[in-house]
């Protein structure tokens, strides 16, 4: 879930969303190296199949509002129907949140480390 949220925050250039979820992603077990790779997206060779597919799905949702058959097939090897629905929902929800945060000019919380987006 955090891979999807961080990637959509990055793609939307939402400083607030991305930076808030860096901290949450770390709590969920993401490393600093993985967080940096999220910025580079699914083409980074260090990703495994599952994580690459999550990032690819996020990119496709942002660009086309649709997950391609090929990406869906890979995701289906790793996730059940409910989880697949959650991937689409999370991508869409955090795209909306990112748009709102950007439009309203929401600033970072004091003391939160800032990653440039």
Wavefront OBJ file of the C-alpha trace (Angstrom):
o trace
v 0.000 0.000 0.000
v 2.748 2.460 0.880
v 4.485 1.829 -2.441
v 1.304 2.896 -4.233
v 0.744 5.933 -2.003
v 4.328 7.134 -2.227
v 4.445 6.644 -5.980
v 1.189 8.530 -6.599
v 2.351 11.305 -4.254
v 5.592 11.525 -6.240
v 3.825 11.476 -9.611
v 1.443 14.220 -8.438
v 4.371 16.258 -7.101
v 2.550 16.459 -3.779
v 5.189 17.413 -1.255
v 2.841 17.012 1.672
v 1.553 13.594 0.608
v 4.953 12.211 -0.297
v 6.709 13.471 2.816
v 3.981 12.311 5.208
v 4.126 8.834 3.710
v 7.912 8.631 3.793
v 7.577 8.478 7.582
v 4.656 6.038 7.396
v 6.489 3.921 4.819
v 9.504 3.676 7.086
v 7.243 2.514 9.918
v 5.847 -0.109 7.542
v 9.372 -1.366 6.831
v 10.456 0.519 3.698
v 14.137 1.383 3.612
v 15.550 4.745 2.567
v 16.939 3.057 -0.555
v 13.483 1.745 -1.479
v 11.943 5.172 -0.923
v 14.504 6.671 -3.305
v 13.778 3.921 -5.846
v 10.059 4.714 -5.688
v 10.949 8.050 -7.283
v 12.588 6.221 -10.194
v 9.558 4.001 -10.647
v 9.001 0.480 -11.910
v 11.916 0.462 -14.343
v 14.496 0.369 -11.547
v 16.040 -3.097 -11.839
v 16.234 -3.616 -8.070
v 12.467 -4.150 -7.749
v 11.086 -7.652 -7.582
v 8.158 -8.655 -9.762
v 5.441 -7.854 -7.202
v 6.723 -4.410 -6.243
v 7.485 -3.531 -9.868
v 3.886 -4.432 -10.774
v 2.512 -2.237 -7.981
v 4.534 0.722 -9.204
v 3.613 0.011 -12.829
v -0.070 -0.168 -11.894
v 0.213 3.172 -10.119
v 1.879 4.772 -13.134
v -0.825 3.383 -15.412
v -3.643 4.551 -13.150
v -2.172 8.052 -13.083
v -1.516 8.223 -16.830
v -4.504 6.329 -18.235
v -6.969 5.755 -15.358
v -6.623 2.078 -16.244
v -4.366 -0.862 -15.366
v -3.221 -2.727 -18.470
v -3.937 -6.422 -18.945
v -0.254 -7.285 -18.640
v 0.153 -5.478 -15.328
v -3.135 -6.901 -14.062
v -1.925 -10.419 -14.888
v 1.268 -9.942 -12.879
v -0.606 -8.407 -9.939
v -3.064 -11.329 -10.022
v -0.214 -13.739 -9.346
v 0.423 -11.990 -6.022
v -2.929 -10.614 -4.841
v -6.498 -11.819 -4.435
v -9.511 -9.942 -5.813
v -10.004 -7.816 -2.691
v -6.363 -6.738 -2.669
v -6.527 -5.893 -6.387
v -9.539 -3.697 -5.690
v -7.626 -2.072 -2.831
v -4.709 -1.254 -5.152
v -7.015 0.590 -7.558
v -8.844 2.310 -4.695
v -5.649 3.426 -2.978
v -4.220 4.806 -6.212
v -7.391 6.734 -6.944
v -7.938 7.960 -3.394
v -4.413 9.253 -2.927
v -4.444 10.843 -6.377
v -7.485 12.815 -5.219
v -5.876 13.647 -1.877
v -2.700 14.797 -3.646
v -4.696 17.058 -5.971
v -6.514 18.605 -3.017
v -3.340 19.103 -0.969
v -1.581 20.696 -3.943
v -4.537 22.940 -4.785
v -5.031 24.081 -1.187
v -1.315 24.718 -0.701
v -1.091 22.532 2.404
v 2.342 22.974 3.944
v 4.475 20.303 5.589
v 4.044 19.725 9.288
v 6.749 21.416 11.385
v 9.731 19.158 11.985
v 8.890 16.734 9.188
v 11.977 16.010 7.079
v 11.444 17.252 3.551
v 12.132 15.297 0.394
v 12.005 17.425 -2.728
v 9.298 16.320 -5.183
l 1 2 3 4 5 6 7 8 9 10 11 12 13 14 15 16 17 18 19 20 21 22 23 24 25 26 27 28 29 30 31 32 33 34 35 36 37 38 39 40 41 42 43 44 45 46 47 48 49 50 51 52 53 54 55 56 57 58 59 60 61 62 63 64 65 66 67 68 69 70 71 72 73 74 75 76 77 78 79 80 81 82 83 84 85 86 87 88 89 90 91 92 93 94 95 96 97 98 99 100 101 102 103 104 105 106 107 108 109 110 111 112 113 114 115 116 117
